[in-house]
Amino acid sequence: MKSVTVSELKQMIDNKEEFQLIDVREPHENEICTLNGLLIPLAEIPNNINAINKEGKVIIQCRSGARSGNAVHFLEDNYAFDNLYNLTGGILAWAKEIDPTMETY
């Protein structure tokens, strides 16, 4: 599975690179803290395949990297996506390494 670190994501944002960010956490988690990705809870991924770009870089994130890793595997195995990247450590790593002021849960 391909992945990006939170430092790499921050650099991509700072450089205004083109990519899609998908957040597979639940809505109540997204209300606490967010990286402003498209919210598609993990259980809703199969119903929202068309919302996920098949071209260009797509980064999938969750709280710690586990659910997003599951989403990457599911999409690659069942829908032949080859442009997906898991955000290593998820939003917890972002809060720890990039934005220590971010409130997490």
TIRO-2110 file (N, C-alpha, C; in Angstrom, 1 decimal):
// TIRO-2110
0.8, -1.2, 0.0, N, 1, A
0.0, 0.0, 0.0, CA, 1, A
0.9, 1.2, 0.0, C, 1, A
0.5, 2.2, -0.9, N, 2, A
1.3, 3.4, -0.9, CA, 2, A
0.8, 4.3, 0.2, C, 2, A
1.7, 5.2, 0.7, N, 3, A
1.3, 6.0, 1.8, CA, 3, A
2.0, 7.4, 1.7, C, 3, A
1.5, 8.3, 2.5, N, 4, A
2.2, 9.6, 2.6, CA, 4, A
2.2, 9.9, 4.1, C, 4, A
3.3, 10.6, 4.5, N, 5, A
3.4, 11.1, 5.9, CA, 5, A
2.6, 12.4, 6.1, C, 5, A
2.4, 12.8, 7.3, N, 6, A
1.8, 14.1, 7.5, CA, 6, A
2.7, 15.2, 7.1, C, 6, A
4.0, 15.0, 7.2, N, 7, A
4.9, 16.1, 6.7, CA, 7, A
4.8, 16.2, 5.2, C, 7, A
4.7, 15.1, 4.5, N, 8, A
4.5, 15.1, 3.0, CA, 8, A
3.2, 15.8, 2.7, C, 8, A
2.1, 15.5, 3.4, N, 9, A
0.8, 16.1, 3.1, CA, 9, A
0.9, 17.6, 3.3, C, 9, A
1.5, 18.0, 4.4, N, 10, A
1.7, 19.4, 4.7, CA, 10, A
2.4, 20.1, 3.6, C, 10, A
3.5, 19.5, 3.1, N, 11, A
4.3, 20.1, 2.0, CA, 11, A
3.4, 20.2, 0.7, C, 11, A
2.6, 19.1, 0.5, N, 12, A
1.7, 19.2, -0.7, CA, 12, A
0.7, 20.3, -0.6, C, 12, A
0.2, 20.5, 0.6, N, 13, A
-0.8, 21.6, 0.8, CA, 13, A
-0.1, 23.0, 0.6, C, 13, A
1.1, 23.1, 1.2, N, 14, A
1.8, 24.4, 1.1, CA, 14, A
2.2, 24.7, -0.3, C, 14, A
2.5, 23.6, -1.1, N, 15, A
2.9, 23.8, -2.5, CA, 15, A
1.7, 23.9, -3.4, C, 15, A
0.5, 23.8, -2.8, N, 16, A
-0.8, 23.9, -3.6, CA, 16, A
-0.9, 22.8, -4.7, C, 16, A
-0.4, 21.6, -4.3, N, 17, A
-0.5, 20.5, -5.3, CA, 17, A
-1.9, 20.0, -5.4, C, 17, A
-2.2, 19.4, -6.5, N, 18, A
-3.5, 18.9, -6.8, CA, 18, A
-3.6, 17.5, -6.2, C, 18, A
-4.6, 17.3, -5.4, N, 19, A
-4.9, 15.9, -4.8, CA, 19, A
-6.3, 16.0, -4.2, C, 19, A
-6.9, 14.8, -4.0, N, 20, A
-8.1, 14.7, -3.3, CA, 20, A
-7.9, 14.1, -1.9, C, 20, A
-8.5, 14.7, -0.9, N, 21, A
-8.3, 14.1, 0.5, CA, 21, A
-9.7, 13.6, 0.9, C, 21, A
-9.7, 12.3, 1.3, N, 22, A
-10.9, 11.6, 1.7, CA, 22, A
-10.8, 11.3, 3.2, C, 22, A
-11.7, 11.7, 4.0, N, 23, A
-11.8, 11.4, 5.4, CA, 23, A
-12.8, 10.3, 5.7, C, 23, A
-12.3, 9.1, 6.1, N, 24, A
-13.2, 8.0, 6.3, CA, 24, A
-13.7, 7.8, 7.8, C, 24, A
-13.5, 8.9, 8.6, N, 25, A
-14.0, 8.8, 10.0, CA, 25, A
-15.5, 9.1, 10.0, C, 25, A
-16.1, 9.0, 11.2, N, 26, A
-17.5, 9.3, 11.4, CA, 26, A
-17.7, 10.8, 11.5, C, 26, A
-19.0, 11.2, 11.2, N, 27, A
-19.3, 12.7, 11.3, CA, 27, A
-18.9, 13.3, 12.6, C, 27, A
-19.2, 12.5, 13.7, N, 28, A
-18.9, 13.1, 15.1, CA, 28, A
-17.4, 13.3, 15.3, C, 28, A
-16.6, 12.5, 14.7, N, 29, A
-15.2, 12.6, 14.7, CA, 29, A
-14.7, 13.9, 13.9, C, 29, A
-15.3, 14.0, 12.8, N, 30, A
-15.0, 15.1, 11.9, CA, 30, A
-15.3, 16.5, 12.5, C, 30, A
-16.4, 16.5, 13.4, N, 31, A
-16.8, 17.7, 14.1, CA, 31, A
-15.7, 18.1, 15.1, C, 31, A
-15.0, 17.2, 15.7, N, 32, A
-14.0, 17.5, 16.7, CA, 32, A
-12.7, 18.1, 16.0, C, 32, A
-12.3, 17.5, 14.9, N, 33, A
-11.1, 18.1, 14.2, CA, 33, A
-11.2, 17.6, 12.8, C, 33, A
-10.6, 18.4, 11.9, N, 34, A
-10.7, 18.0, 10.5, CA, 34, A
-9.5, 18.6, 9.7, C, 34, A
-9.2, 17.9, 8.6, N, 35, A
-8.2, 18.4, 7.7, CA, 35, A
-8.9, 18.9, 6.4, C, 35, A
-10.2, 19.0, 6.5, N, 36, A
-11.0, 19.5, 5.4, CA, 36, A
-11.1, 18.6, 4.2, C, 36, A
-11.0, 17.3, 4.4, N, 37, A
-11.2, 16.4, 3.3, CA, 37, A
-12.7, 16.1, 3.1, C, 37, A
-12.9, 15.4, 2.0, N, 38, A
-14.3, 15.0, 1.7, CA, 38, A
-14.7, 13.9, 2.7, C, 38, A
-15.7, 14.1, 3.5, N, 39, A
-16.1, 13.1, 4.5, CA, 39, A
-17.0, 12.0, 3.9, C, 39, A
-16.4, 10.8, 3.9, N, 40, A
-17.1, 9.6, 3.4, CA, 40, A
-16.8, 8.5, 4.5, C, 40, A
-17.6, 8.4, 5.5, N, 41, A
-17.4, 7.3, 6.5, CA, 41, A
-17.1, 6.0, 5.9, C, 41, A
-16.2, 5.2, 6.5, N, 42, A
-15.7, 3.9, 6.0, CA, 42, A
-16.9, 3.1, 5.5, C, 42, A
-18.0, 3.0, 6.3, N, 43, A
-19.1, 2.1, 5.9, CA, 43, A
-19.8, 2.6, 4.7, C, 43, A
-19.6, 3.9, 4.3, N, 44, A
-20.3, 4.5, 3.2, CA, 44, A
-19.5, 4.5, 1.9, C, 44, A
-18.2, 4.0, 2.0, N, 45, A
-17.4, 4.0, 0.8, CA, 45, A
-18.0, 3.2, -0.4, C, 45, A
-18.6, 2.0, -0.2, N, 46, A
-19.2, 1.3, -1.3, CA, 46, A
-20.3, 2.1, -2.0, C, 46, A
-21.0, 3.0, -1.3, N, 47, A
-22.0, 3.7, -1.9, CA, 47, A
-21.6, 5.1, -2.5, C, 47, A
-20.3, 5.3, -2.4, N, 48, A
-19.8, 6.6, -2.9, CA, 48, A
-18.6, 6.5, -3.7, C, 48, A
-18.5, 5.4, -4.4, N, 49, A
-17.3, 5.1, -5.3, CA, 49, A
-17.1, 6.3, -6.3, C, 49, A
-18.2, 6.8, -6.9, N, 50, A
-18.1, 7.8, -7.9, CA, 50, A
-17.6, 9.2, -7.4, C, 50, A
-17.6, 9.3, -6.0, N, 51, A
-17.1, 10.6, -5.4, CA, 51, A
-15.6, 10.6, -5.3, C, 51, A
-15.0, 9.4, -5.5, N, 52, A
-13.5, 9.3, -5.4, CA, 52, A
-12.8, 9.3, -6.7, C, 52, A
-11.9, 10.2, -6.9, N, 53, A
-11.2, 10.4, -8.1, CA, 53, A
-10.4, 9.2, -8.6, C, 53, A
-10.6, 8.8, -9.8, N, 54, A
-9.9, 7.6, -10.4, CA, 54, A
-8.5, 8.1, -11.0, C, 54, A
-8.4, 9.4, -11.1, N, 55, A
-7.2, 10.0, -11.7, CA, 55, A
-6.6, 10.9, -10.7, C, 55, A
-5.3, 11.1, -10.7, N, 56, A
-4.6, 12.0, -9.8, CA, 56, A
-4.4, 11.3, -8.4, C, 56, A
-3.7, 12.0, -7.5, N, 57, A
-3.4, 11.5, -6.2, CA, 57, A
-4.6, 11.6, -5.3, C, 57, A
-5.0, 10.5, -4.6, N, 58, A
-6.1, 10.5, -3.6, CA, 58, A
-5.5, 10.0, -2.3, C, 58, A
-5.6, 10.9, -1.3, N, 59, A
-5.1, 10.5, 0.0, CA, 59, A
-6.3, 10.2, 0.9, C, 59, A
-6.2, 9.1, 1.6, N, 60, A
-7.3, 8.7, 2.4, CA, 60, A
-6.8, 8.8, 3.9, C, 60, A
-7.6, 9.4, 4.7, N, 61, A
-7.2, 9.6, 6.1, CA, 61, A
-8.3, 9.2, 7.1, C, 61, A
-7.8, 8.9, 8.3, N, 62, A
-8.8, 8.6, 9.4, CA, 62, A
-8.1, 9.1, 10.7, C, 62, A
-8.4, 8.5, 11.8, N, 63, A
-7.9, 8.9, 13.1, CA, 63, A
-6.4, 8.5, 13.2, C, 63, A
-6.1, 7.2, 12.9, N, 64, A
-4.8, 6.7, 13.2, CA, 64, A
-4.1, 6.1, 11.9, C, 64, A
-4.8, 5.9, 10.9, N, 65, A
-4.3, 5.2, 9.7, CA, 65, A
-4.8, 3.8, 9.5, C, 65, A
-5.6, 3.3, 10.4, N, 66, A
-6.1, 1.9, 10.3, CA, 66, A
-7.3, 1.8, 9.4, C, 66, A
-8.3, 2.6, 9.6, N, 67, A
-9.5, 2.6, 8.8, CA, 67, A
-9.2, 3.1, 7.4, C, 67, A
-8.3, 4.1, 7.3, N, 68, A
-8.0, 4.5, 5.9, CA, 68, A
-7.2, 3.4, 5.2, C, 68, A
-6.4, 2.7, 5.9, N, 69, A
-5.7, 1.6, 5.2, CA, 69, A
-6.7, 0.5, 4.8, C, 69, A
-7.7, 0.2, 5.6, N, 70, A
-8.7, -0.7, 5.1, CA, 70, A
-9.5, -0.2, 3.9, C, 70, A
-9.7, 1.1, 3.9, N, 71, A
-10.4, 1.7, 2.7, CA, 71, A
-9.5, 1.6, 1.5, C, 71, A
-8.2, 1.9, 1.6, N, 72, A
-7.3, 1.7, 0.4, CA, 72, A
-7.4, 0.3, -0.1, C, 72, A
-7.2, -0.7, 0.8, N, 73, A
-7.2, -2.1, 0.4, CA, 73, A
-8.6, -2.4, -0.3, C, 73, A
-9.7, -2.0, 0.3, N, 74, A
-11.0, -2.3, -0.3, CA, 74, A
-11.1, -1.8, -1.7, C, 74, A
-10.8, -0.5, -1.9, N, 75, A
-10.9, 0.2, -3.2, CA, 75, A
-10.0, -0.4, -4.2, C, 75, A
-8.7, -0.7, -3.8, N, 76, A
-7.8, -1.3, -4.7, CA, 76, A
-8.3, -2.7, -5.1, C, 76, A
-8.7, -3.5, -4.2, N, 77, A
-9.1, -4.9, -4.4, CA, 77, A
-10.4, -5.0, -5.2, C, 77, A
-11.3, -4.1, -5.0, N, 78, A
-12.7, -4.3, -5.5, CA, 78, A
-13.0, -3.3, -6.7, C, 78, A
-12.2, -2.3, -6.8, N, 79, A
-12.5, -1.3, -7.8, CA, 79, A
-11.3, -0.8, -8.6, C, 79, A
-10.2, -1.6, -8.5, N, 80, A
-9.0, -1.4, -9.3, CA, 80, A
-8.5, 0.1, -9.2, C, 80, A
-8.6, 0.7, -8.1, N, 81, A
-8.0, 2.0, -7.9, CA, 81, A
-6.5, 1.8, -7.8, C, 81, A
-5.7, 2.7, -8.4, N, 82, A
-4.2, 2.6, -8.3, CA, 82, A
-3.6, 3.9, -8.0, C, 82, A
-4.4, 4.8, -7.5, N, 83, A
-3.9, 6.2, -7.2, CA, 83, A
-4.2, 6.6, -5.8, C, 83, A
-4.3, 5.6, -4.9, N, 84, A
-4.6, 5.9, -3.5, CA, 84, A
-3.4, 5.8, -2.6, C, 84, A
-3.4, 6.7, -1.6, N, 85, A
-2.4, 6.8, -0.6, CA, 85, A
-3.0, 6.8, 0.8, C, 85, A
-2.5, 6.1, 1.7, N, 86, A
-2.9, 6.1, 3.1, CA, 86, A
-2.1, 7.2, 3.9, C, 86, A
-2.8, 8.0, 4.7, N, 87, A
-2.1, 9.0, 5.5, CA, 87, A
-1.6, 8.3, 6.7, C, 87, A
-0.3, 8.1, 6.8, N, 88, A
0.3, 7.4, 7.9, CA, 88, A
0.1, 8.1, 9.2, C, 88, A
-0.5, 7.4, 10.2, N, 89, A
-0.7, 8.0, 11.5, CA, 89, A
-2.0, 8.8, 11.6, C, 89, A
-2.6, 9.1, 10.5, N, 90, A
-3.9, 9.8, 10.5, CA, 90, A
-3.8, 11.2, 11.1, C, 90, A
-5.0, 11.6, 11.6, N, 91, A
-5.1, 13.0, 12.1, CA, 91, A
-4.4, 13.1, 13.4, C, 91, A
-4.2, 12.0, 14.1, N, 92, A
-3.4, 12.0, 15.4, CA, 92, A
-2.0, 12.4, 15.1, C, 92, A
-1.4, 11.9, 14.0, N, 93, A
0.0, 12.2, 13.7, CA, 93, A
0.0, 13.7, 13.2, C, 93, A
-1.0, 14.1, 12.5, N, 94, A
-1.1, 15.5, 12.1, CA, 94, A
-1.0, 16.5, 13.3, C, 94, A
-1.9, 16.1, 14.3, N, 95, A
-1.9, 17.0, 15.5, CA, 95, A
-0.6, 16.9, 16.3, C, 95, A
0.0, 15.8, 16.3, N, 96, A
1.3, 15.6, 17.0, CA, 96, A
2.5, 16.3, 16.3, C, 96, A
2.6, 16.1, 15.0, N, 97, A
3.7, 16.6, 14.2, CA, 97, A
3.6, 17.9, 13.6, C, 97, A
2.4, 18.3, 13.2, N, 98, A
2.1, 19.5, 12.3, CA, 98, A
1.4, 20.6, 13.1, C, 98, A
0.4, 20.3, 13.8, N, 99, A
-0.5, 21.3, 14.5, CA, 99, A
-0.8, 20.8, 15.9, C, 99, A
0.2, 21.1, 16.8, N, 100, A
-0.1, 20.7, 18.2, CA, 100, A
-1.2, 21.3, 18.9, C, 100, A
-1.7, 22.4, 18.3, N, 101, A
-2.9, 23.1, 18.9, CA, 101, A
-4.2, 22.5, 18.5, C, 101, A
-4.2, 21.5, 17.6, N, 102, A
-5.4, 20.9, 17.1, CA, 102, A
-6.0, 20.0, 18.3, C, 102, A
-7.2, 20.2, 18.5, N, 103, A
-7.9, 19.3, 19.5, CA, 103, A
-8.2, 18.0, 18.9, C, 103, A
-7.8, 16.9, 19.6, N, 104, A
-8.2, 15.6, 19.1, CA, 104, A
-9.0, 14.9, 20.2, C, 104, A
-9.2, 13.7, 20.0, N, 105, A
-10.1, 12.9, 20.9, CA, 105, A
-9.5, 11.6, 21.3, C, 105, A
END
